Amino acid sequence: MRQVIIYPGEDHFWVAECPSLPGCISQGRTREEAVDNIREAIQGYIAALQEEATSFSAGITL
C-alpha cells in the first residue's frame, strides 16, 4: 500500500490522504473507516489511471 496520512478533520471525522496520488483523499467517522475508504479510493484512482493509459495507447498507430 502507498503511504497514507490520517488526521482529525472537521465535525469529528478522520481524513485520509495519499500524497503520491494528487487529489486522492477520503474520510470516515472512525480511523478504521477512513483507512477502509482510502484503500477503496486508491484502488479506484489506480484503476482510472490504467483505463486512461489503455484508452491513450489504443489511439496510437505505428
C-alpha positions in Angstrom: 0.0 0.0 0.0 1.1 3.6 -0.6 1.9 6.0 2.2 -1.3 7.4 3.8 -1.6 10.4 6.1 -4.5 10.2 8.6 -5.6 13.2 10.7 -8.6 14.5 12.6 -10.8 16.7 10.4 -13.9 18.8 10.9 -17.1 17.5 12.5 -15.3 14.6 14.3 -14.4 12.9 11.0 -11.0 11.4 10.2 -9.3 12.5 7.0 -7.1 10.2 5.0 -4.8 11.4 2.2 -2.5 9.6 -0.2 0.2 12.2 -1.1 1.6 10.3 -4.0 -1.8 10.4 -5.8 -2.8 14.0 -6.1 -6.4 14.6 -5.0 -6.8 11.1 -3.5 -8.5 12.0 -0.3 -11.2 10.3 1.8 -12.7 10.4 5.3 -14.5 8.3 7.8 -16.3 8.6 11.1 -13.5 6.4 12.7 -9.8 6.0 11.8 -10.6 2.4 10.7 -13.4 3.6 8.4 -11.1 6.3 7.0 -8.4 3.7 6.2 -11.0 1.4 4.5 -12.3 4.4 2.5 -8.8 5.5 1.4 -8.0 1.9 0.3 -11.0 2.0 -1.9 -10.2 5.5 -3.2 -6.6 4.4 -4.0 -7.9 1.3 -5.9 -10.3 3.5 -7.9 -7.6 6.1 -8.6 -5.2 3.5 -9.9 -8.0 1.8 -12.0 -8.8 5.1 -13.6 -5.1 5.7 -14.4 -4.9 2.3 -16.0 -8.1 2.8 -18.0 -6.8 6.2 -19.2 -3.5 4.6 -20.2 -5.3 1.9 -22.1 -7.5 4.4 -23.9 -4.5 6.5 -24.8 -2.4 3.6 -26.1 -5.4 2.4 -28.2 -5.3 5.6 -30.1 -1.7 5.3 -31.2 -0.9 3.8 -34.6 2.6 2.9 -35.6 
